[in-house]
Amino acid sequence: MDTIDWTSFSRKIAVKSTVQLIYDAWTKSSEIEKWFLLMSSFHSPDGQLLNPDKSVSKGDSYIWSWYLYDGIEGGKITEANGTDHLQFTFAGNCLVDIELKQQDEYVIVLLTQKNIPTDNMSKKNIRLGCDRGWSFFLLNLKSFYENGIDLRNRNPEFKGMVNN
């Protein structure tokens, strides 16, 4: 356990797609709900709700909710270059970086979550819990954008599955 970096982790996946399509999958409410969220709303710095088909910009904020999860997550977009990099606050003061790189017919998606507190609750819920969650949702991103199949569980009779 002493060799684990409790303050950050990275996950990487190759998705057969284009950088623009995958960037949109992270930055537009209309797209992010297809593979990740039950509900997404992005807001401009002055609080105006963004059109679901408009990409976020640096300084915007978000409110997210998931299927079969009671929590609501809110945060800020801290970087958004319009092409291949997005960063947002998540789980309090953590930062999540999404970096996209085209390699042949695939987009390499590199997700890094950092600034994770090192108290025991954060180690369990953020470091381990978010790592598990992001791993599933990156697989669902791949499944959805390559095959049109959404793997998320939406049935409340089956809470606690790996796909929710």
Backbone torsions as a table, in degrees:
resi	resn	phi	psi	omega
1	MET	NA	-22.3	-178.3
2	ASP	-69.7	-19.1	-177.5
3	THR	-92.0	-4.3	179.7
4	ILE	-78.0	132.1	172.5
5	ASP	-84.2	105.5	-177.5
6	TRP	-80.2	-9.8	-173.7
7	THR	-93.6	-13.3	-179.9
8	SER	-163.4	162.7	172.4
9	PHE	-156.2	160.2	177.7
10	SER	-132.6	146.8	174.1
11	ARG	-133.8	142.5	-176.0
12	LYS	-134.8	141.9	178.0
13	ILE	-147.2	149.2	175.7
14	ALA	-101.9	126.8	-179.8
15	VAL	-121.0	126.2	179.2
16	LYS	-72.9	99.6	-173.7
17	SER	-171.4	-165.0	175.0
18	THR	-114.3	155.6	179.0
19	VAL	-59.0	-42.8	-177.8
20	GLN	-62.5	-42.5	179.6
21	LEU	-63.7	-41.6	-179.2
22	ILE	-74.6	-34.6	174.1
23	TYR	-60.3	-45.1	177.7
24	ASP	-61.9	-34.2	-180.0
25	ALA	-61.0	-26.6	179.6
26	TRP	-95.9	-23.9	-166.3
27	THR	-113.4	-1.7	178.5
28	LYS	-121.6	131.7	178.3
29	SER	-56.2	-39.8	-178.1
30	SER	-63.4	-26.0	-179.1
31	GLU	-95.9	-41.6	-175.0
32	ILE	-66.2	-25.2	177.4
33	GLU	-74.6	-16.9	-178.8
34	LYS	-72.3	-25.4	-172.9
35	TRP	-134.7	-14.0	-170.5
36	PHE	-125.4	-44.8	-167.7
37	LEU	-122.8	154.9	167.8
38	LEU	-74.8	-46.2	-177.2
39	MET	-143.1	136.1	176.3
40	SER	-135.0	133.9	169.1
41	SER	-134.5	132.1	175.5
42	PHE	-108.6	143.7	-176.2
43	HIS	-130.8	141.9	175.3
44	SER	-69.9	166.8	-179.8
45	PRO	-57.0	-25.4	178.6
46	ASP	-89.8	8.0	174.8
47	GLY	91.6	-0.8	-180.0
48	GLN	-73.4	135.2	177.0
49	LEU	-67.3	129.5	178.0
50	LEU	-79.5	148.5	172.2
51	ASN	-57.2	135.8	-177.7
52	PRO	-58.1	-20.6	-179.9
53	ASP	-98.1	8.9	179.2
54	LYS	-100.8	134.6	177.1
55	SER	-73.0	148.6	178.1
56	VAL	-71.6	161.2	175.2
57	SER	-128.5	162.8	174.8
58	LYS	-55.3	133.8	-179.8
59	GLY	98.2	-17.2	175.8
60	ASP	-70.0	167.4	177.0
61	SER	-127.4	169.3	179.5
62	TYR	-139.4	158.4	167.9
63	ILE	-133.7	125.9	-176.2
64	TRP	-127.8	147.9	169.2
65	SER	-141.6	156.2	-175.3
66	TRP	-119.4	161.2	171.5
67	TYR	-65.3	137.7	172.9
68	LEU	59.8	24.0	176.8
69	TYR	-133.6	124.0	-174.0
70	ASP	-74.5	-21.7	-175.5
71	GLY	-72.6	154.6	173.9
72	ILE	-119.0	135.7	179.1
73	GLU	-112.3	133.5	175.9
74	GLY	-130.9	148.0	-179.6
75	GLY	-169.7	-170.9	-176.3
76	LYS	-119.0	147.4	171.3
77	ILE	-86.6	115.2	-176.2
78	THR	-97.8	-19.7	174.8
79	GLU	-151.3	140.3	174.6
80	ALA	-160.5	103.7	-174.4
81	ASN	-91.2	0.4	176.6
82	GLY	84.6	-5.2	-177.5
83	THR	-133.2	-57.0	-169.9
84	ASP	-144.0	10.5	178.5
85	HIS	-144.0	133.4	177.4
86	LEU	-138.0	140.4	174.0
87	GLN	-138.2	139.4	179.0
88	PHE	-147.3	156.0	173.5
89	THR	-76.1	150.8	-177.1
90	PHE	-159.1	143.9	177.7
91	ALA	52.1	57.1	-178.6
92	GLY	86.0	-120.6	-176.6
93	ASN	-99.8	12.2	176.0
94	CYS	-68.7	156.9	173.9
95	LEU	-117.6	138.4	173.9
96	VAL	-116.7	124.2	175.4
97	ASP	-104.9	133.6	173.0
98	ILE	-117.3	118.0	178.0
99	GLU	-118.3	133.7	-177.2
100	LEU	-119.7	137.7	179.1
101	LYS	-142.4	126.5	177.0
102	GLN	-75.6	130.8	174.3
103	GLN	-137.8	105.4	-173.7
104	ASP	57.8	-126.0	-178.9
105	GLU	-92.9	10.6	-177.8
106	TYR	-114.6	152.9	169.5
107	VAL	-106.5	123.1	174.2
108	ILE	-85.9	118.4	178.9
109	VAL	-102.5	117.3	176.7
110	LEU	-112.1	116.5	177.8
111	LEU	-108.2	128.0	175.5
112	THR	-127.0	126.7	173.0
113	GLN	-110.1	128.8	-175.1
114	LYS	-138.9	176.9	-176.8
115	ASN	65.4	33.5	179.5
116	ILE	-78.6	127.2	176.4
117	PRO	-61.3	158.2	-175.2
118	THR	-109.3	16.0	171.8
119	ASP	-71.0	160.6	-174.5
120	ASN	-60.4	-38.2	179.1
121	MET	-64.0	-42.2	178.9
122	SER	-69.1	-37.5	176.4
123	LYS	-58.7	-44.3	-178.2
124	LYS	-73.3	-55.7	-170.9
125	ASN	-79.7	-37.6	-177.1
126	ILE	-93.8	-58.7	-175.2
127	ARG	-62.4	-53.0	-178.2
128	LEU	-79.6	-43.5	-177.6
129	GLY	-65.9	-46.4	-180.0
130	CYS	-68.1	-37.5	177.5
131	ASP	-58.1	-45.7	178.7
132	ARG	-63.3	-45.8	-178.9
133	GLY	-63.7	-48.9	-180.0
134	TRP	-62.0	-36.9	179.2
135	SER	-59.5	-46.0	177.8
136	PHE	-64.2	-48.5	-174.5
137	PHE	-67.7	-29.9	173.2
138	LEU	-66.4	-38.6	174.9
139	LEU	-64.4	-37.9	178.7
140	ASN	-68.8	-36.1	174.1
141	LEU	-56.7	-49.0	178.7
142	LYS	-60.6	-48.4	-179.0
143	SER	-58.8	-45.8	-177.0
144	PHE	-68.2	-48.3	-174.7
145	TYR	-78.5	-19.0	175.7
146	GLU	-94.3	-33.4	-172.0
147	ASN	-128.8	-5.1	-179.2
148	GLY	74.3	16.0	-177.4
149	ILE	-107.0	123.0	177.3
150	ASP	-96.2	117.5	-175.4
151	LEU	-88.3	-1.3	-175.8
152	ARG	-66.4	138.6	172.8
153	ASN	-81.3	130.4	177.9
154	ARG	-119.7	2.3	-176.6
155	ASN	-89.8	115.4	-178.0
156	PRO	-64.7	-13.5	176.2
157	GLU	-73.0	-14.4	-175.9
158	PHE	-122.1	49.2	175.5
159	LYS	-68.6	155.4	176.4
160	GLY	81.3	15.5	177.6
161	MET	-85.2	164.5	179.6
162	VAL	-68.5	-14.7	-178.5
163	ASN	-106.4	34.4	169.3
164	ASN	-153.6	NA	NA
